[in-house]
């Protein structure tokens, strides 16, 4: 499982096609040394490959890690959207009930004031 910082590195490389430690450090707001540590760790895991003169690039395993992260994020969002849609339905039902209650209250009010 990738850490949040590793996911961020993968997203940077996805956007740029490749990246070196300075680019990653700058994009993440961390030192080039820490960026190099992240990149080397990810290369050791087989997620990235260092190419001379280019920087780090994806390996198929690295692409798989990012795909899994995106799918996981999508699933979490879909669950939240489903919950929100149910809440909207409940609110809509409550509004309909309240509108009906208001009409009934107005009718009773008219009848009572007409009786007096």
Buried (B, 14 or more C-beta within 10 A) or exposed (E): EBEEBBBBBBBBBBEBEBBBBEBBBBBBEBEBEBBBBBBBBBBEBEBBBEEEEEBBBBBEEBBEBBEEBBEEEEEEEEEEEEEEEEEEEEEEEEEEEEEEEEEEEEEEEEEEEEEE
